[in-house]
Amino acid sequence: MSQLIEDTILVLLSQVRDGESISPNDVAKTIDRENWQRELPKIRAVIIGLARQEKLQVLRKGKPIEPEGFKGVYRVRLPVAE
């Protein structure tokens, strides 16, 4: 399942312009349109793993944050040079 989640995240990110982000809800709804809320904890775990590998960035209020211990609404994007 985590490979499906990772692949879905990367496909969705490849479809947005450079620097734009996606919501974990978008990923969940792509995987399971009916019961998407159940997927969110698994998606968060995969996102944290990908962020630790520097394959993506976790954003809060539009700014990159550390992938450990964040709370609330967040989005993800591919890394951008700053």
C-alpha positions as CSV (number, residue, x, y, z in Angstrom):
1,M,0.0,0.0,0.0
2,S,2.8,2.5,0.8
3,Q,4.2,2.0,-2.7
4,L,0.8,2.9,-4.2
5,I,0.6,6.0,-2.0
6,E,4.2,7.1,-2.9
7,D,3.5,6.6,-6.6
8,T,0.2,8.5,-6.4
9,I,1.9,11.4,-4.6
10,L,4.7,11.6,-7.2
11,V,2.2,11.4,-10.1
12,L,0.0,14.2,-8.7
13,L,3.1,16.3,-8.0
14,S,4.3,15.8,-11.6
15,Q,1.0,17.3,-12.8
16,V,1.4,20.6,-11.1
17,R,3.6,23.5,-12.1
18,D,7.1,23.9,-10.4
19,G,6.7,25.2,-6.9
20,E,3.0,24.4,-6.6
21,S,1.7,22.0,-4.0
22,I,-0.9,19.4,-3.4
23,S,-3.0,18.5,-0.4
24,P,-2.9,15.1,1.2
25,N,-6.7,15.0,0.7
26,D,-6.0,15.1,-3.0
27,V,-3.9,11.9,-2.7
28,A,-6.5,10.2,-0.4
29,K,-9.3,11.0,-2.8
30,T,-7.3,9.6,-5.7
31,I,-6.7,6.4,-3.9
32,D,-10.1,5.8,-2.4
33,R,-12.9,8.3,-3.4
34,E,-15.4,6.8,-1.0
35,N,-13.4,6.3,2.2
36,W,-10.6,8.8,1.6
37,Q,-10.4,9.9,5.3
38,R,-9.2,6.5,6.3
39,E,-6.2,6.8,4.1
40,L,-4.9,10.1,5.6
41,P,-2.8,8.5,8.4
42,K,-1.0,6.2,6.0
43,I,-0.5,9.1,3.5
44,R,1.0,11.3,6.3
45,A,3.5,8.5,7.2
46,V,4.6,8.1,3.5
47,I,4.9,11.9,3.2
48,I,7.1,12.1,6.3
49,G,9.3,9.3,4.9
50,L,9.6,11.1,1.5
51,A,10.4,14.4,3.2
52,R,13.2,12.8,5.2
53,Q,14.6,11.5,2.0
54,E,14.3,15.0,0.6
55,K,12.1,13.9,-2.3
56,L,9.4,16.4,-1.3
57,Q,8.8,19.3,1.1
58,V,6.1,19.6,3.7
59,L,4.5,23.1,3.7
60,R,2.6,24.9,6.4
61,K,1.2,28.3,5.5
62,G,3.1,28.1,2.3
63,K,6.5,27.7,4.0
64,P,8.7,24.6,4.2
65,I,8.8,22.9,7.6
66,E,10.6,20.0,9.2
67,P,8.7,16.7,8.6
68,E,8.7,15.7,12.3
69,G,6.0,16.7,14.7
70,F,4.0,19.2,12.6
71,K,0.3,19.6,13.3
72,G,-2.7,21.0,11.4
73,V,-3.3,21.6,7.8
74,Y,-0.3,21.0,5.5
75,R,0.5,20.6,1.8
76,V,3.4,19.0,-0.1
77,R,5.5,20.0,-3.1
78,L,8.6,18.8,-4.9
79,P,11.8,20.5,-3.6
80,V,12.6,23.9,-5.0
81,A,15.9,25.7,-4.9
82,E,15.7,28.7,-2.6
